[in-house]
């Protein structure tokens, strides 16, 4: 959701963390499990993604398994 500030006209984005607040599960874990269920061989790529860091790992999962 984006809103324009009334005085400056700048665009502001609203960001909400859903995990544990609006939903009872961790959306990353849900996406990861769905990705594994859809393509079990993708687990062979996990070490490569994790070697690049946790943020890269989460990015790759999100890229391959949209919510």
C-alpha positions in Angstrom: 0.0 0.0 0.0 1.4 3.4 -0.9 0.2 6.8 0.2 1.3 10.3 -0.7 2.4 12.5 2.1 -0.1 15.5 2.0 2.5 18.2 2.5 5.5 16.9 0.6 3.8 14.7 -2.0 6.4 11.9 -1.3 5.3 8.3 -1.6 5.3 6.3 1.6 5.2 2.5 1.6 3.4 0.6 4.4 5.3 -2.5 5.5 3.8 -5.1 7.9 5.5 -8.1 9.3 2.9 -10.9 9.2 4.7 -13.7 11.0 3.1 -14.4 14.3 0.8 -11.4 14.2 -1.8 -11.9 11.5 -1.0 -15.5 10.7 0.0 -18.2 13.1 2.9 -19.6 11.0 6.2 -18.3 9.5 5.5 -17.5 5.9 9.1 -18.3 5.0 8.8 -21.8 6.4 5.5 -22.2 4.6 7.0 -21.1 1.3 10.1 -23.4 1.9 7.9 -26.4 2.5 5.7 -25.8 -0.5 8.9 -25.4 -2.7 10.3 -28.7 -1.4 6.9 -30.4 -2.0 6.7 -29.1 -5.5 10.4 -29.8 -6.4 12.3 -32.0 -3.9 15.5 -31.7 -6.0 15.7 -28.0 -5.2 17.1 -29.0 -1.8 20.4 -29.8 -3.5 20.7 -26.0 -4.2 20.2 -25.1 -0.5 23.9 -25.2 0.5 24.8 -23.0 -2.4 22.2 -20.4 -1.5 23.1 -20.6 2.2 26.8 -20.1 1.3 25.8 -16.7 -0.1 24.0 -15.8 3.1 20.6 -16.1 4.8 19.2 -13.2 2.9 20.2 -14.8 -0.4 18.7 -18.0 0.7 15.4 -16.4 1.6 15.5 -14.4 -1.7 15.9 -17.6 -3.7 13.1 -19.3 -1.9 10.8 -16.3 -2.4 11.7 -16.0 -6.1 10.9 -19.7 -6.7 7.8 -20.0 -4.5 5.6 -16.8 -4.5 2.8 -16.6 -2.0 
